């Protein structure tokens, strides 16, 4: 049941929501919000769920709560909602997404958490929160990057497109080399994509050269076998030489009759 009635709730009666998708709160932004709250108060109530007697769980508004505490407030305006854990998690996620201030990695982790906890498919989640399935899929793919690279992306304020560029590379060690170059040289998205594309191009060229060398080696080996077969005049003795290209392999069968 949802009530729009606002109630003043003591801050020491509110506990954090473990499903809160936001894990990073920029100190500068918190200070700006604190100053705003000091001057104008909290303009949008927090959303809470009643827990044990004298205790509430925060569903949405952790940033406002933190800033309110910094501002020295003892109470905050709140709307009390009877919500299941699933609903609480969904509300926390949707509110942050709608405000467009949730980091893309935090958002991806929130999507993944909801899917794993409640068994949602990407399609089901997209229908529940009103996001395209492709958006959810692209966000979650970023979590394939190692944790240390995710931290570098966040700490250095690199964009989601920076992260997607790194996904084109399947080697974590090379990803680390690339992202360190990006950070050191302050590369924008286009420059990062160019750096990644150049690495992929060099890798593909090297693979072609290696394949060419292997092909030449196989050809020389095959020719040597054929020449030896001919020099020994095995064909005149009833021997046969057969070869078959199996794609990744060459199959050679030499059949020599046993002399009686």
C-alpha positions in Angstrom: 0.0 0.0 0.0 1.3 3.4 -0.9 0.6 6.6 1.0 1.7 10.1 -0.2 1.4 11.4 3.4 4.7 12.9 4.6 5.9 12.2 8.1 8.9 13.6 10.0 11.2 10.7 10.9 14.3 11.0 13.2 17.4 10.2 11.3 18.7 7.8 14.0 15.6 5.5 13.3 16.6 5.0 9.7 18.8 2.2 8.6 20.5 1.8 5.2 19.1 -0.3 2.4 21.5 -3.1 1.4 20.0 -3.1 -2.1 20.9 0.6 -2.6 22.5 0.6 -6.1 24.6 3.7 -5.4 27.9 2.9 -3.7 29.8 6.1 -4.5 28.7 9.5 -3.1 30.9 12.4 -4.3 31.8 14.5 -1.3 31.6 17.8 -3.3 28.0 17.0 -4.4 27.0 16.0 -0.9 28.3 19.3 0.4 26.4 21.2 -2.3 23.2 19.3 -1.4 23.9 20.0 2.3 24.1 23.7 1.7 20.9 23.6 -0.3 19.1 21.7 2.5 20.3 24.2 5.0 18.8 27.0 2.9 15.6 25.4 1.5 15.1 22.2 3.4 14.5 18.8 1.8 12.2 19.4 -1.1 11.5 15.7 -1.9 10.7 13.3 0.9 12.6 10.1 1.4 10.8 6.8 0.9 11.0 4.4 3.9 9.6 1.0 4.9 8.5 0.4 8.4 10.6 -2.3 10.0 10.8 -3.2 13.7 9.2 -0.9 16.2 11.0 2.4 16.1 13.0 1.5 13.0 12.7 2.2 9.3 14.6 0.9 6.2 15.6 3.5 3.6 14.2 2.6 0.2 15.1 5.7 -1.7 16.9 9.0 -0.8 20.2 7.9 0.7 22.0 10.9 -0.8 19.4 13.2 0.8 19.7 11.5 4.1 23.5 11.8 4.1 23.4 15.5 3.2 20.7 16.0 5.9 22.9 14.5 8.5 25.8 16.7 7.4 23.4 19.7 7.6 22.7 18.8 11.3 19.1 17.8 10.8 17.6 15.5 13.5 14.5 14.6 11.4 13.8 14.2 7.7 10.5 14.3 5.7 9.6 10.8 4.5 6.8 8.8 2.9 6.2 5.4 4.5 5.6 2.6 2.1 4.6 -1.0 2.8 6.9 -2.7 0.3 8.4 -6.1 -0.2 12.2 -6.5 -0.4 11.8 -6.9 -4.2 9.7 -3.7 -4.5 12.2 -1.9 -2.2 15.1 -2.9 -4.5 13.2 -1.9 -7.6 12.1 1.5 -6.2 15.7 2.3 -5.1 17.0 1.4 -8.6 14.3 3.2 -10.6 14.6 6.4 -8.5 18.3 6.6 -9.1 18.0 5.8 -12.8 15.2 8.4 -13.3 17.4 11.0 -11.6 20.2 10.1 -14.1 22.9 10.4 -11.4 23.7 6.8 -10.9 27.0 5.6 -12.3 26.9 3.2 -15.2 28.8 0.5 -13.3 26.6 1.0 -10.2 23.6 0.7 -12.5 25.0 -2.5 -14.1 25.6 -4.1 -10.7 22.1 -3.2 -9.6 20.6 -4.8 -12.7 22.7 -7.9 -12.2 21.7 -8.1 -8.5 18.0 -7.8 -9.2 18.3 -10.5 -11.9 20.2 -12.9 -9.7 18.1 -12.3 -6.5 14.7 -12.5 -8.1 15.4 -14.6 -11.1 14.5 -11.9 -13.7 15.5 -12.4 -17.3 16.8 -9.3 -19.0 13.5 -9.0 -20.8 11.5 -9.2 -17.6 13.7 -6.6 -15.9 13.4 -4.3 -18.9 9.6 -4.5 -18.7 9.6 -3.8 -15.0 11.8 -0.7 -15.0 10.9 0.6 -18.5 14.4 0.3 -20.0 15.3 -1.3 -23.3 16.6 -4.8 -23.0 19.7 -3.8 -25.1 20.5 -1.0 -22.6 20.4 -3.5 -19.8 22.5 -6.0 -21.8 25.1 -3.4 -22.7 25.4 -2.3 -19.1 25.8 -5.8 -17.7 28.5 -6.6 -20.3 30.7 -4.0 -18.7 30.9 -6.2 -15.5 32.9 -8.7 -17.6 35.8 -6.3 -17.1 38.0 -7.1 -14.0 37.2 -5.3 -10.8 40.5 -3.3 -10.8 39.7 -2.0 -14.3 36.1 -1.1 -13.2 37.6 0.9 -10.3 40.0 2.7 -12.7 37.1 3.7 -14.9 35.2 5.1 -11.9 38.1 6.7 -10.1 39.2 8.5 -13.3 35.7 9.4 -14.4 35.9 7.6 -17.7 32.7 7.1 -19.6 30.6 4.1 -20.5 31.9 4.3 -24.0 35.5 4.1 -22.7 34.4 0.9 -21.0 32.8 -0.5 -24.1 35.9 0.1 -26.1 37.9 -2.0 -23.7 35.4 -4.9 -24.1 36.6 -5.3 -27.7 39.8 -6.7 -26.3 39.7 -10.2 -24.8 43.0 -10.0 -22.9 42.9 -8.4 -19.4 46.6 -7.6 -19.4 46.3 -5.6 -22.7 43.1 -3.9 -21.3 45.2 -2.7 -18.4 47.9 -1.4 -20.7 45.3 0.4 -22.8 43.4 2.0 -19.8 46.7 3.2 -18.2 47.6 4.9 -21.5 44.1 6.5 -21.6 44.5 7.8 -18.1 48.1 9.0 -18.6 47.3 10.8 -21.8 43.8 11.9 -20.9 42.4 10.3 -24.0 38.8 11.0 -25.0 36.4 8.3 -26.3 37.4 8.6 -30.0 41.1 8.5 -29.2 40.5 5.5 -26.9 38.5 3.7 -29.6 41.3 4.4 -32.1 43.9 3.1 -29.7 41.9 -0.1 -29.3 41.3 -0.5 -33.0 45.0 -0.1 -33.7 45.8 -2.8 -31.2 43.2 -5.2 -32.8 44.5 -4.4 -36.3 48.1 -5.2 -35.2 47.0 -8.4 -33.6 45.0 -9.5 -36.7 48.0 -8.7 -38.9 50.4 -10.6 -36.7 48.0 -13.6 -36.8 47.9 -13.5 -40.6 51.6 -13.4 -40.8 51.9 -16.3 -38.4 49.4 -18.3 -40.4 51.3 -17.5 -43.6 54.5 -18.7 -42.1 52.8 -21.9 -40.9 51.3 -22.4 -44.3 54.7 -22.0 -46.0 56.3 -24.4 -43.5 53.6 -27.0 -44.1 54.1 -26.6 -47.9 57.8 -27.1 -47.6 57.4 -30.1 -45.5 54.8 -31.6 -47.9 57.0 -30.9 -50.9 59.9 -32.6 -49.2 57.7 -35.7 -48.5 56.6 -35.7 -52.2 60.1 -35.3 -53.5 61.4 -38.1 -51.3 58.5 -40.3 -52.5 59.4 -39.6 -56.1 63.2 -40.0 -55.6 62.7 -43.4 -54.1 60.6 -44.5 -57.1 58.0 -45.9 -54.7 55.2 -45.3 -57.2 56.8 -47.9 -59.6 56.7 -50.4 -56.7 53.0 -49.9 -56.2 53.1 -47.3 -53.4 50.6 -44.5 -53.2 50.8 -40.9 -52.0 47.6 -39.3 -50.9 47.0 -35.9 -49.3 43.9 -34.2 -47.9 43.3 -30.6 -46.8 41.3 -30.7 -43.6 41.2 -27.0 -43.0 43.3 -26.7 -39.8 45.3 -29.8 -40.7 46.9 -31.5 -43.7 46.5 -35.3 -43.9 49.1 -37.3 -45.8 48.9 -41.1 -46.3 51.7 -43.0 -47.9 50.9 -46.6 -48.6 53.9 -48.9 -49.4 53.3 -52.6 -50.3 55.3 -55.1 -48.3 57.7 -56.9 -50.5 57.3 -60.7 -50.4 
